[in-house]
Amino acid sequence: MIRKLLIAYDGSDSAHAAFDLAMDLALKYGAEFHVLAVARPPEFGEEVETEAVIEQSRRHYEHVLHSLKARAGGIKARFEVKVGHPAEAIVLYAEDHNIDHIVVGHRGHGLFERWLIGSVARQVIAYAPCAVTVVRPRA
């Protein structure tokens, strides 16, 4: 039984498909529905104004999540933006909110980074305290 469901959303094609599946699961099980976007800070060594980049990223995701609220329809959903490494933030959020099930997209943004450290989905699967469903983008 799924009581608390978390969708990790980054705006990618697979995240759109994951959001739709997560909504269906939330409706089917009457689950609490949490939507999380993670604004990633710049990597160390990048010569940028860190605070400005974080704030711009946070505003971007708040705008993206605002547009999802209409898609959520009658589902009572909690939308939140966190700052940090996506996989770590997703797992910590799941632990802090006693999430039963996490839904993530197969591949989000950041092809080069995936080659260096592995996909966010793979890391979430490895460390999540609950079941994880990985959704591929629609063909």
TAUR-V9878 format. One record per residue. N is the residue number from 1. RES is the residue in one letter. PSI is psi in radians with two decimals (* if undefined). D_LAST is the distance of its C-alpha to the last C-alpha in Angstrom with 1 decimal. Layout:
n=N res=RES psi=PSI d_last=D_LAST
n=N res=RES psi=PSI d_last=D_LAST
This chain:
n=1 res=M psi=2.30 d_last=29.5
n=2 res=I psi=2.07 d_last=27.6
n=3 res=R psi=-0.59 d_last=30.0
n=4 res=K psi=2.13 d_last=28.6
n=5 res=L psi=2.32 d_last=25.0
n=6 res=L psi=2.23 d_last=23.8
n=7 res=I psi=2.19 d_last=20.5
n=8 res=A psi=2.11 d_last=20.5
n=9 res=Y psi=2.22 d_last=18.9
n=10 res=D psi=0.06 d_last=18.5
n=11 res=G psi=-0.03 d_last=16.6
n=12 res=S psi=2.97 d_last=13.5
n=13 res=D psi=-0.74 d_last=9.9
n=14 res=S psi=-0.52 d_last=10.1
n=15 res=A psi=-0.62 d_last=13.5
n=16 res=H psi=-0.81 d_last=12.4
n=17 res=A psi=-0.69 d_last=10.3
n=18 res=A psi=-0.68 d_last=13.5
n=19 res=F psi=-0.78 d_last=15.8
n=20 res=D psi=-0.77 d_last=14.6
n=21 res=L psi=-0.76 d_last=15.1
n=22 res=A psi=-0.69 d_last=18.3
n=23 res=M psi=-0.77 d_last=19.6
n=24 res=D psi=-0.76 d_last=19.2
n=25 res=L psi=-0.73 d_last=21.0
n=26 res=A psi=-0.73 d_last=23.7
n=27 res=L psi=-0.80 d_last=24.3
n=28 res=K psi=-0.75 d_last=24.5
n=29 res=Y psi=-0.05 d_last=26.9
n=30 res=G psi=0.60 d_last=28.6
n=31 res=A psi=2.65 d_last=27.9
n=32 res=E psi=2.41 d_last=28.9
n=33 res=F psi=2.02 d_last=25.9
n=34 res=H psi=2.33 d_last=26.0
n=35 res=V psi=2.15 d_last=23.7
n=36 res=L psi=2.27 d_last=24.4
n=37 res=A psi=2.53 d_last=23.7
n=38 res=V psi=2.08 d_last=25.5
n=39 res=A psi=2.04 d_last=27.1
n=40 res=R psi=2.23 d_last=27.8
n=41 res=P psi=2.79 d_last=31.3
n=42 res=P psi=2.65 d_last=31.9
n=43 res=E psi=2.70 d_last=32.6
n=44 res=F psi=2.50 d_last=36.3
n=45 res=G psi=-0.25 d_last=37.8
n=46 res=E psi=2.31 d_last=35.7
n=47 res=E psi=1.39 d_last=38.3
n=48 res=V psi=2.84 d_last=37.0
n=49 res=E psi=1.79 d_last=38.4
n=50 res=T psi=-0.87 d_last=36.7
n=51 res=E psi=-0.71 d_last=37.5
n=52 res=A psi=-0.72 d_last=36.2
n=53 res=V psi=-0.76 d_last=32.9
n=54 res=I psi=-0.80 d_last=32.5
n=55 res=E psi=-0.71 d_last=33.6
n=56 res=Q psi=-0.74 d_last=31.2
n=57 res=S psi=-0.73 d_last=28.3
n=58 res=R psi=-0.79 d_last=29.6
n=59 res=R psi=-0.71 d_last=29.8
n=60 res=H psi=-0.87 d_last=26.3
n=61 res=Y psi=-0.58 d_last=24.9
n=62 res=E psi=-0.67 d_last=27.4
n=63 res=H psi=-0.78 d_last=26.1
n=64 res=V psi=-0.79 d_last=22.5
n=65 res=L psi=-0.58 d_last=23.6
n=66 res=H psi=-0.71 d_last=25.8
n=67 res=S psi=-0.46 d_last=23.0
n=68 res=L psi=-0.45 d_last=21.3
n=69 res=K psi=-0.67 d_last=24.6
n=70 res=A psi=-0.64 d_last=24.2
n=71 res=R psi=-0.42 d_last=20.8
n=72 res=A psi=-0.28 d_last=22.6
n=73 res=G psi=-2.21 d_last=24.8
n=74 res=G psi=0.02 d_last=27.5
n=75 res=I psi=2.26 d_last=26.6
n=76 res=K psi=2.01 d_last=29.2
n=77 res=A psi=2.62 d_last=27.4
n=78 res=R psi=2.15 d_last=28.8
n=79 res=F psi=2.31 d_last=27.3
n=80 res=E psi=2.56 d_last=28.5
n=81 res=V psi=2.24 d_last=28.3
n=82 res=K psi=2.82 d_last=29.9
n=83 res=V psi=2.30 d_last=30.9
n=84 res=G psi=-2.91 d_last=30.5
n=85 res=H psi=2.26 d_last=28.3
n=86 res=P psi=-0.89 d_last=25.1
n=87 res=A psi=-0.78 d_last=25.2
n=88 res=E psi=-0.76 d_last=28.9
n=89 res=A psi=-0.67 d_last=28.7
n=90 res=I psi=-0.83 d_last=26.1
n=91 res=V psi=-0.77 d_last=28.3
n=92 res=L psi=-0.70 d_last=31.5
n=93 res=Y psi=-0.78 d_last=30.2
n=94 res=A psi=-0.75 d_last=29.2
n=95 res=E psi=-0.79 d_last=32.7
n=96 res=D psi=-0.48 d_last=34.5
n=97 res=H psi=0.21 d_last=33.0
n=98 res=N psi=0.84 d_last=33.0
n=99 res=I psi=2.39 d_last=29.3
n=100 res=D psi=-0.49 d_last=28.4
n=101 res=H psi=2.32 d_last=24.6
n=102 res=I psi=2.39 d_last=22.3
n=103 res=V psi=2.21 d_last=18.6
n=104 res=V psi=2.72 d_last=17.0
n=105 res=G psi=2.67 d_last=13.7
n=106 res=H psi=-0.83 d_last=13.0
n=107 res=R psi=2.18 d_last=13.5
n=108 res=G psi=-2.42 d_last=15.2
n=109 res=H psi=2.69 d_last=17.4
n=110 res=G psi=1.06 d_last=19.9
n=111 res=L psi=-0.85 d_last=18.8
n=112 res=F psi=-0.76 d_last=22.5
n=113 res=E psi=-0.65 d_last=23.6
n=114 res=R psi=-0.67 d_last=21.2
n=115 res=W psi=-0.58 d_last=23.0
n=116 res=L psi=-0.83 d_last=26.3
n=117 res=I psi=0.03 d_last=26.2
n=118 res=G psi=2.81 d_last=23.0
n=119 res=S psi=2.71 d_last=20.1
n=120 res=V psi=-0.75 d_last=21.1
n=121 res=A psi=-0.76 d_last=19.2
n=122 res=R psi=-0.72 d_last=21.3
n=123 res=Q psi=-0.67 d_last=24.4
n=124 res=V psi=-0.77 d_last=23.8
n=125 res=I psi=-0.74 d_last=23.4
n=126 res=A psi=-0.58 d_last=26.6
n=127 res=Y psi=-0.08 d_last=28.7
n=128 res=A psi=2.53 d_last=27.6
n=129 res=P psi=0.17 d_last=30.3
n=130 res=C psi=-3.07 d_last=28.0
n=131 res=A psi=2.58 d_last=24.9
n=132 res=V psi=2.30 d_last=21.6
n=133 res=T psi=2.24 d_last=18.1
n=134 res=V psi=2.22 d_last=15.3
n=135 res=V psi=2.26 d_last=11.8
n=136 res=R psi=2.68 d_last=8.7
n=137 res=P psi=2.69 d_last=6.4
n=138 res=R psi=2.58 d_last=3.8
n=139 res=A psi=* d_last=0.0
